[in-house]
Amino acid sequence: MAARWRWVDLDGVDGPTMVNLFVALAEPIGTARSPPTVLFLHPSAPFANVGFHQEAERELDLEYCRAHGVPVVRRVVGGGAILDGPWEQDYMLIVPAGSPGTEGGVAGFYERYLAPVRATLGRLGVPAERSGVNDLAAGGRKVSANGALTLDESWVLVGDLLLDLDVAAMSRVLRVPDEKFRGKLASGMDEWLTSVRRLTGRSVPREEVGRILREEIERAFAVTLVPGPLRPEETERLDALRRLRTTDDWTFQKDRAHPDLAGGPDAGHAIKISAEATLARYDLKAGKLLRVTLLHDRGAVREVQFAGDFFTQPFDGHLADLEAGLRGLPLSEPELAAAIRGWLERRNVQLLGAAPEDLARAVVGAAALRPSSS
């Protein structure tokens, strides 16, 4: 007899519910109080969604978001800032540790759990292939973005299918140097993103997407998906998370983590803040974008912060501890890389989208920037 998983169709939900729902379910599923679950849902209205390791103030046009009533939320999954909206269809697969597909680590999990999503796109008329760590693309353009993490003895895949696009709205919430650049950003987004409607010429009903996705998940994992509601315990956990994670302390935690690094220059620039100390920001494109803010003094790290759209496993990655551990180290790429690699091994933290050598190279790149006067 096939194992029974739960299928929960929630229709449209708000941003805080979207980013916290799988967190609320992870522990009950990981301890078998709730069954493995597939959530099928979509945003009821647009919201700005910033990746866990990103600085919201650096990624989003917060003034515009506030003026136009666009909520800003921080998720626990890595990746880049994006405007989520009703043009997408989202899904979340949550299974306990030890489930089929979890034995191969994060890379193997992506491979196994994206397979039914890819098959769903194929049946909708969209031939998609894996793109990078976590995406599916058709004709070189992203049509599905995904994130994976382990949480409270569960493995989680969260993702979306772009049924349609609103590039103007999506580009408008992002922070850019000027409006001319915003036009280039919108044009670029139009080139690297696509949608089911654009590729097939039709607006696919959500009911059709849900029916096909259910069938493909059942086929991929030899399970039966049984429709069911959230349990009272799960809704209570969700309500508690919503209260905690709609505060500024949560949303802007990355922005406020290093007061001595606040403000300062834009990426690619440095300023002298004393006779010996320089504050610099540097962007490095590794597998993902890595953003480093560095305060250095007499050839050594005084303070550093890593931000960007990379992923860590576990999701928080305890990067504040790593940053603190680099204080006082010389601005030497080999020494920094060795220290970062050793820390990752001791703490059993996995980086996705960046390597220890990338972090070290970014720190040294920041230190090499020539400062202007403050």
Secondary structure, DSSP 4 states (H G I P E B T S, - for coil): --EEEEEEEEEEE-HHHHHHHHHHHHHHHHTTSS--EEEEEEESS-EEEE-TTS-HHHHB-HHHHHHTT--EEE-SS-S--EEE-TTEEEEEEEEETTSTT-TTHHHHHHHHHHHHHHHHHHHTT---EEETTTEEEETTEEEEEEEEEEETTEEEEEEEEESS--HHHHHHTB--SSHHHHHHHHHHHHHHB--HHHHHSS---HHHHHHHHHHHHHHHHTEEEEE-PPPHHHHHHHHHHHHHTTSHHHHTTTTTS-GGGSS-PPTTEEEE-SSSEEEEEEEEESSSEEEEEEEEETTEEEEEEEEES-EEESSSTTHHHHHHHTTT-BS-HHHHHHHHHHHHHHHT-EEES--HHHHHHHHHHHHTSPPEE-
